[in-house]
């Protein structure tokens, strides 16, 4: 049975200080991709986001998702994260890469006023919304948040089998 354990969580996932400390502590471990890596998500990303798209990767952390997408033909990716440590790690990692347009910016995704409407053709979020609102929630917990009439989103839910036999839930939303 699924349950929402976010109420049991005492971490402040919306706080830059939490993420800065976490990325400093885990720096030696290298890149980390939440839930799934790009190869498992590629069919869905390719289905909904053309390679010519301007993409916003929210909560990029130190994941290799953007790098993998760039290697797969995506040329215009803006990585944003609340953690200045994560952005610093990404900037250093990709400072000599000139094969694609990969930009990193420190910002809080709860305030996207920096970008004018329609700046991006697609937004990729692998765990940011989940960590801010409904951490570790299953679809029965997530769907009411995503399907609010005010958003006018069409939602398709996919269950993707993880390599270790566990399942990760992914929700793709698109504006109608």
WOHU-V296767 format. One record per helix or strand. SS is the DSSP state (hx for helix, st for strand). FROM is the first residue (numbers start at 1). TO is the last residue. If there is no record, write none. Layout:
ss->SS from->FROM to->TO
ss->SS from->FROM to->TO
//
This chain:
ss->hx from->6 to->8
ss->hx from->16 to->25
ss->hx from->27 to->29
ss->hx from->38 to->48
ss->st from->54 to->58
ss->hx from->65 to->71
ss->st from->76 to->81
ss->hx from->84 to->94
ss->st from->101 to->106
ss->st from->122 to->125
ss->hx from->128 to->133
ss->hx from->139 to->146
ss->hx from->149 to->151
ss->st from->153 to->161
ss->st from->167 to->175
//
